[in-house]
Amino acid sequence: MSTETLFDPLRRRDVDASPEEAVRQWFIEQLLTVSGVPAHLMMSETGFTFGAKRYRADILVYDRNASPLAVVECKRPDVPLTADVARQALRYDMVLGVHWIFLTNGGSTMVFRRSGDRFEPFRQMPDYEQMLCRQ
């Protein structure tokens, strides 16, 4: 019995085609084609540590100096984008200090931009140049 796979252009290998993985691969494509993020400035399934706890970001976008710029939290299509999902991404921000947060389940996508010490909703998918403008 064969397992269905998807090609992850960031990891440059086939990965199991779980529902969350399908959303992750769809959003990578959005970042590449809609936002114009260079593939070499993104990573998927990125692990990091905060205190003694290990975390894994679905997608990280970096600026041209290789500093974290955005974190993307992907959920299965049947998982609503709730406050708990937002809190998960905000925990990642405590370590990464990003300027953008994306939450997506493939059907809905929420975009937030840092404004001072908080994040505010951003009404459209930003392009990479917009993401680089840190206000």
C-alpha positions as CSV (number, residue, x, y, z in Angstrom):
1,M,0.0,0.0,0.0
2,S,1.5,3.3,-1.0
3,T,1.2,6.5,0.9
4,E,0.2,9.7,-1.0
5,T,2.9,12.4,-0.9
6,L,3.4,16.0,-1.8
7,F,6.6,17.7,-2.8
8,D,7.8,20.3,-0.4
9,P,9.9,22.8,-2.4
10,L,11.4,24.2,0.8
11,R,12.5,20.9,2.2
12,R,13.2,19.6,-1.4
13,R,11.6,16.3,-0.7
14,D,8.3,14.4,-0.8
15,V,6.3,14.5,2.5
16,D,3.2,12.6,3.6
17,A,0.1,14.3,2.2
18,S,-1.8,14.8,5.5
19,P,-4.6,17.4,5.4
20,E,-2.4,19.9,7.3
21,E,0.5,19.3,5.0
22,A,-1.8,20.0,2.0
23,V,-2.6,23.4,3.6
24,R,1.1,24.1,4.3
25,Q,2.0,23.3,0.6
26,W,-0.8,25.5,-0.7
27,F,0.3,28.4,1.5
28,I,3.9,28.0,0.5
29,E,2.7,28.4,-3.1
30,Q,0.7,31.5,-2.1
31,L,3.8,33.0,-0.5
32,L,5.9,32.2,-3.6
33,T,3.4,33.3,-6.3
34,V,1.1,35.9,-4.7
35,S,3.6,37.5,-2.3
36,G,6.7,37.0,-4.2
37,V,8.7,35.6,-1.3
38,P,12.0,34.0,-2.6
39,A,12.0,30.3,-1.8
40,H,15.5,30.5,-0.3
41,L,14.1,32.9,2.4
42,M,11.5,30.4,3.7
43,M,11.7,27.3,5.7
44,S,9.0,24.7,6.6
45,E,8.7,22.6,9.7
46,T,11.3,24.8,11.6
47,G,12.1,23.7,15.1
48,F,13.2,26.0,17.9
49,T,13.3,26.0,21.7
50,F,11.7,28.4,24.2
51,G,12.9,27.7,27.8
52,A,12.8,23.9,28.0
53,K,10.0,23.5,25.6
54,R,10.4,22.5,21.9
55,Y,8.2,24.2,19.2
56,R,7.8,23.7,15.5
57,A,6.7,26.5,13.1
58,D,4.9,25.4,10.0
59,I,6.5,28.1,7.8
60,L,9.0,30.8,8.6
61,V,9.7,33.7,6.3
62,Y,13.0,35.5,6.6
63,D,14.1,39.0,5.6
64,R,17.2,39.5,3.4
65,N,19.4,39.4,6.5
66,A,18.1,35.9,7.4
67,S,16.2,37.3,10.4
68,P,12.7,35.9,11.1
69,L,10.1,38.1,9.4
70,A,6.9,36.1,9.5
71,V,5.5,32.9,11.0
72,V,2.7,30.9,9.5
73,E,0.5,28.6,11.5
74,C,-1.3,26.0,9.3
75,K,-4.2,24.0,10.4
76,R,-6.3,21.2,8.8
77,P,-9.2,22.5,6.7
78,D,-11.7,21.3,9.4
79,V,-9.9,23.3,12.2
80,P,-11.3,26.8,12.8
81,L,-9.0,29.7,13.2
82,T,-9.7,30.4,16.9
83,A,-8.0,32.5,19.6
84,D,-6.1,29.4,20.6
85,V,-4.5,29.2,17.1
86,A,-3.6,32.9,17.4
87,R,-2.1,32.3,20.9
88,Q,0.0,29.5,19.5
89,A,1.5,31.8,16.8
90,L,2.0,34.5,19.5
91,R,4.0,32.1,21.6
92,Y,6.3,31.5,18.6
93,D,6.7,35.3,18.3
94,M,8.0,35.5,21.8
95,V,11.0,33.6,20.6
96,L,11.3,34.7,17.0
97,G,10.2,38.4,17.2
98,V,8.5,38.4,13.8
99,H,6.6,41.3,12.2
100,W,3.9,39.3,10.5
101,I,1.7,36.4,11.6
102,F,-0.4,34.3,9.2
103,L,-3.0,31.8,10.3
104,T,-4.6,29.5,7.7
105,N,-6.7,26.4,7.3
106,G,-6.8,26.6,3.5
107,G,-10.3,28.0,3.5
108,S,-9.7,31.0,5.7
109,T,-6.5,33.0,6.1
110,M,-5.9,35.7,8.7
111,V,-3.0,38.1,8.4
112,F,-1.6,40.2,11.3
113,R,1.1,42.9,11.1
114,R,3.1,44.1,14.1
115,S,2.2,47.6,15.2
116,G,4.4,48.7,18.1
117,D,4.1,45.9,20.7
118,R,0.9,44.3,19.3
119,F,-0.4,42.7,16.2
120,E,-3.2,44.2,14.1
121,P,-5.3,42.6,11.4
122,F,-4.0,43.3,7.8
123,R,-6.8,43.0,5.2
124,Q,-4.9,41.5,2.3
125,M,-2.1,39.2,1.4
126,P,1.0,41.4,1.5
127,D,3.8,41.1,-1.0
128,Y,7.3,40.5,0.2
129,E,8.4,44.2,-0.2
130,Q,5.4,45.2,2.0
131,M,6.5,42.6,4.6
132,L,10.0,44.0,4.6
133,C,8.7,47.5,5.5
134,R,8.7,47.3,9.3
135,Q,6.7,50.1,10.8
